[in-house]
Amino acid sequence: MRGKINLYWQLVKPLQSGLLLLTGIAGFATAKCPVLNFFTFSGLVVSLALAIGGSTAFNMVIDSDIDLSMGRTRKRPLPSGKLSTRQALTFAALLSASGIAMALYLSPLYGLLVAAGLFFDVVVYSLWLKRRTPWSIVWGGIAGAMPIMAGRALGTGRVDLIGVLLGLSILLWIPTHILTFSMKYYDDYRRAGIPTFPSVYGFKTTRWIIALSSIGAALAVGIGILALGLSWGYLRLLGILSVGLLGLAIYSIKNPSERVNLGLFKYASFFMLGSMLIIMAGTVL
């Protein structure tokens, strides 16, 4: 039983899903105190966790043939045959339906945004565009932006400029996260027939896109923090994180290497984690 649970746990990619869940929590915290609104906050955590996990599991089903052709992913539950497609689809559908139903119960607007995130991720990004164009990451970025916008909307009752800015920061951060990954596993993606920015536009152009998207992500979250009225102390902390991200991005252009690329990939996740913690600390404390 423990082994079976672990296989299903792998389908939701807990680290990736956990980071997206954290953005939704941060979005809610910008509008309402999680402690004083514990019932609503608990509903947000559970509904988002279910919806994000379901979306990720659906993607694992859709990409199972790609995973089978790539060395780093062929041992995942579906390509390895440890779980059947039917089992994974049932699991994904249960998680997604439960998450969206709970989200709609909390708020129709919140539920609509959660459902939109799942639609963009599964249908537009994975089913329609991922195998056709490297620009699919833009639509994947829109899906990634939905949790923080949904969390903000649940707290305020509307989609406002701050929510859009915070969502934009996620949208612009995702290329830094994904493109560094596609450079590291360039050969795997090429064998799988997946068009990526490195394979279509080259590594140099990809690194410039990473640098520009890093600047955009830092500016968007910085403007969002200013609009929230957080103190300059929090903005300075964000500035330190942003300088590190931009510095690594520029360094990767001038001194490209696999080591620098991996460092940028890891730091991008640290940057987003730190940004969300800064937002939560500044709005809750």
Secondary structure, 3 states (H helix, E strand, C coil): CHHHHHHHHHHCCHHHHHHHHHHHHHHHHCCCCCCCCHHHHHHHHHHHHHHHHHHHHHHHHHCHHHHHHCCCCCCCCCCCCCCCHHHHHHHHHHHHHHHHHHHHHHCHHHHHHHHHHHHHHHHHHHHHHCCCCCCHHHHHHHHHHHHHHHHHHHHHCCCCHHHHHHHHHHHHHHHHHHHHHHHHCHHHHHHHCCCCHHHHHCHHHHHHHHHHHHHHHHHHHHHHHHHHCCCHHHHHHHHHHHHHHHHHHHHHHHCCCHHHHHHHHHHHHHHHHHHHHHHHHHHHC
